[in-house]
């Protein structure tokens, strides 16, 4: 049996719901999962550590996350911005480490530089690293938002595809507005579920209606 490798963030961090469904459709065993709260830099490191292990008959899914995450000294920092302050969703980091990160965001972080840095990483992954992987059955997609990695937004030669569906998060926002218009904080709802998979009778069908064309090369192509 071939294997299917998932690289990325919390959308591919559990062997259940859509991740397991895709593995079943590919008749493949899940060999690797993403890490919740991880960054684009960690995605690069994870791929570099594993790409030589992937067989020519395997499948690969790469979930490209937000550019506003960091990975320092084996710790994932996934902040969100509230007014002028960065708030960290980390309960296991030391106080000194959190203070250091706060100083980084206050005195060293620059949005424009970070966009260039993460865009360059994405470009390297798609244009240099992926062609080195033995299998050609590789699909990548954006979990939060394609910005700033689309070609119209940068000069890093991130190619457009024949079919470019909305990001996973954008799909979920549309779904929540349709079926749960009373929800004010989407992430509070999404964080309750593994891979942020919503437990709703219409969700499975609408998800695959949106993404089947993206993933079909993994289970139709030989």
C-alpha positions in Angstrom: 0.0 0.0 0.0 1.2 3.4 -0.9 1.6 6.2 1.7 0.1 9.7 1.9 2.1 12.4 3.6 0.5 15.5 5.1 2.6 18.6 5.8 1.4 21.8 7.3 -0.7 23.1 10.2 -3.7 22.2 12.3 -5.9 21.5 9.2 -3.8 18.3 8.6 -2.7 17.5 12.2 -5.1 14.6 12.9 -5.7 11.3 11.2 -9.5 11.7 11.0 -12.3 13.3 9.0 -11.1 14.7 5.7 -7.5 13.6 6.2 -8.6 10.0 6.6 -11.2 10.3 3.9 -8.5 11.4 1.4 -6.3 8.6 2.5 -9.1 6.1 1.9 -9.8 7.6 -1.5 -6.2 7.2 -2.4 -6.0 3.7 -0.9 -3.0 4.9 1.1 -1.8 4.8 4.6 -1.2 8.1 6.5 2.5 8.3 7.0 2.9 11.9 8.3 0.8 14.7 9.7 1.1 18.4 10.1 1.6 20.3 13.4 -1.0 22.6 14.9 0.1 26.2 15.1 3.2 25.7 12.9 4.6 28.2 10.6 5.8 28.3 6.9 9.4 28.1 8.1 8.6 24.9 10.1 6.8 23.6 6.9 10.1 24.0 5.0 12.1 22.3 7.8 9.7 19.4 8.0 9.8 18.9 4.2 13.6 19.0 4.2 13.7 16.4 6.9 11.3 14.0 5.1 11.3 14.5 1.3 14.0 11.9 0.7 11.9 9.3 2.5 8.9 9.7 0.2 8.5 6.9 -2.4 7.6 7.4 -6.0 4.2 5.7 -5.5 3.3 7.9 -2.5 1.0 10.9 -2.3 1.8 14.3 -0.7 -0.5 17.0 0.6 1.1 20.4 1.6 -1.1 22.8 3.6 0.4 26.3 3.4 -0.5 28.3 6.5 -0.5 32.0 7.4 2.6 34.1 7.1 2.1 35.4 10.6 3.6 32.5 12.5 7.1 31.8 13.7 9.3 28.9 14.8 12.1 29.6 17.2 14.2 27.1 19.2 11.7 24.3 18.5 8.8 26.3 19.8 5.8 27.3 17.6 4.6 30.9 18.1 1.1 31.5 16.8 0.1 35.0 17.9 -2.9 37.1 16.9 -2.9 40.8 17.0 -5.2 42.6 19.4 -5.0 46.4 19.0 -1.2 47.1 19.1 -0.2 44.0 21.1 0.7 40.5 20.0 -1.0 37.9 22.1 0.5 34.4 22.2 -1.6 31.3 22.3 1.2 29.3 24.0 0.7 27.8 27.5 4.0 25.8 27.6 6.6 28.4 26.7 8.8 29.9 29.5 8.2 33.4 30.6 11.6 34.4 29.3 10.8 33.0 25.9 7.5 34.8 25.7 9.2 38.1 26.8 11.8 37.6 24.0 9.1 37.0 21.5 7.3 40.1 22.6 10.4 42.2 22.2 10.9 40.6 18.8 7.4 41.7 17.6 7.8 45.1 19.1 11.3 46.1 18.0 12.4 43.7 15.2 9.3 42.5 13.3 8.5 44.2 10.0 5.4 43.1 8.1 6.9 43.8 4.7 10.1 41.9 5.4 8.1 39.0 6.7 5.9 38.8 3.6 9.1 38.7 1.5 10.7 36.1 3.7 7.6 33.7 3.8 6.9 34.3 0.1 10.5 33.3 -0.8 10.1 30.1 1.3 6.8 29.2 -0.4 8.5 29.8 -3.8 11.4 27.6 -2.8 9.1 24.8 -1.7 7.0 24.9 -4.8 9.6 25.5 -7.4 12.8 23.9 -6.0 11.9 21.4 -3.3 8.8 19.7 -4.7 10.4 18.8 -8.0 13.1 16.9 -6.0 10.4 14.6 -4.4 10.2 11.2 -6.0 6.5 11.2 -6.5 4.7 13.6 -8.8 1.4 13.1 -7.0 1.6 16.2 -4.9 -1.1 18.7 -4.1 -0.6 22.0 -2.2 -3.2 24.4 -0.9 -3.6 27.4 1.4 -5.2 26.9 4.7 -5.8 30.5 5.8 -5.4 32.7 2.8 -3.5 32.7 -0.5 -2.2 36.3 0.2 0.6 37.2 -0.1 1.7 34.1 -2.1 -0.2 34.6 -5.3 1.8 35.8 -8.3 -0.1 39.1 -8.5 1.0 40.0 -5.0 4.8 39.1 -5.3 7.7 38.5 -7.6 8.6 35.0 -6.5 7.1 33.0 -9.4 4.5 31.1 -7.4 2.6 29.7 -10.3 -1.2 29.8 -10.8 -3.1 26.6 -11.3 -5.9 25.6 -13.5 -8.2 25.2 -10.5 -7.6 27.5 -7.5 -10.4 27.0 -4.9 -10.6 29.3 -1.9 -8.6 28.5 1.2 -9.9 26.1 3.8 -10.6 28.9 6.2 -12.4 31.0 3.6 -14.6 28.0 2.8 -15.4 27.6 6.5 -16.3 31.3 6.9 -18.7 31.0 4.0 -20.2 27.8 5.5 -20.6 29.3 9.0 -22.3 32.4 7.6 -24.7 30.2 5.7 -25.6 27.7 8.4 -24.5 29.5 11.6 -25.2 33.3 11.0 -25.2 33.9 14.8 -21.5 33.0 15.2 -19.4 36.0 16.0 -16.0 34.3 16.5 -15.4 31.7 13.8 -12.1 30.4 15.2 -13.7 29.8 18.6 -16.0 27.3 16.8 -13.4 25.8 14.5 -10.9 25.2 17.3 -13.3 22.8 18.9 -12.8 20.2 16.2 -9.9 18.1 14.9 -8.5 19.5 11.7 -11.2 22.3 12.2 -13.7 19.9 10.6 -17.2 21.1 11.3 -19.8 18.5 12.5 -22.7 19.4 10.3 -24.7 17.2 7.9 -24.0 19.4 4.9 -20.3 20.0 5.6 -18.9 16.8 4.1 -20.7 17.2 0.8 -19.9 20.9 0.3 -16.3 20.4 1.3 -15.7 17.7 -1.3 -17.7 19.6 -3.9 -15.3 22.5 -3.4 -12.0 20.5 -3.2 -12.5 17.3 -5.2 -11.1 18.8 -8.3 -8.0 19.9 -6.4 -7.3 16.6 -4.9 -8.5 14.2 -7.6 -5.0 13.8 -9.1 -4.1 11.9 -6.0 -6.7 9.2 -6.4 -7.4 9.2 -10.1 -4.0 9.5 -11.6 -1.8 6.4 -11.6 
